[in-house]
Amino acid sequence: MATPAPSEQEQEPAGAQPSPTRRRPGGRTARIRTQVLDAVLAELGEHGYDALTTDAVAARAGVHRTTVYRRWGDVGGLLADVLDAASDDDWRPPDTGSLEGDLAALNQEIQTALTAEPPVVTALIAASFRSEKAADAQQRLWEDRYARCEVVVSRAVRRGELPSGTDARRLLLAATAPLYHQLVLLRTAPDPHLPGDAARTAALAAAAGAFAETRPARDA
C-alpha cells in the first residue's frame, strides 16, 4: 500500500481501463521517462525535497534539461508523474488465506517501504505537503491502493470471517494507520510486532461488527 517506485513496465493492471488523462509512452519516450523518474527518486531520497531541482534530475538522468522542462515543467510535475507511475504497476495485496494474515502481510510491506534506505517513500509523502501537484497525485495513488486492497475484505466476507456489509475502507484504514502513525508521525524505531499486532486488532474489531457499513436512518 505504501508508495512504490515506478514500474519499468508501462502496463496497466489486469482488467483495468487505461486512464483517460495519462497516455502510456513507448519506445525511446518510455526509456527517457523511466530514466527521469528514477533520477527523481534518487535525488529525493538522497537530498530531500528542498534540494530537488529539474536541472539536477536532468543531469542524473543523462538527458537534456530542455527535455525535462518541456515534458514535466517543474519539480511538482516530476513528483506528480512519479506518483502517477506507481499506479501503473500490477501490485496486488497479499492473499494468505485469512483476514489477519492478509492484513499482517500488507502491514509488513508498508513497514518495509517506510523504513527503507534511502527513505524514498517518506520523502514522497513529505513532498506532497509542499507541492499541490504532488498532493493531487498522492491522493490518486492512495485511492488506487485502497481500491485494490478492498479485495482483502471481500475475500474475508466470502470465507465467513466478516459479516456481510463490512466497510472495506474503514477496516483498511484502521489496520494500516498505526504503521503510518508510528513510523511517519512519531518517527519511532520499527517494531517487528507492530504489523501483526495492528492487523490482529483490526481483524478482531471487524469480526465483531465494528466496521459495519452505516445506513441512513429510516424515517419515523
Summary of the structure (lengths in Angstrom):
residues: 220
radius of gyration: 19.3
end to end distance: 42.4
largest distance: 68.8
contacts: 653
relative contact order: 0.13
helix: 62%
strand: 1%
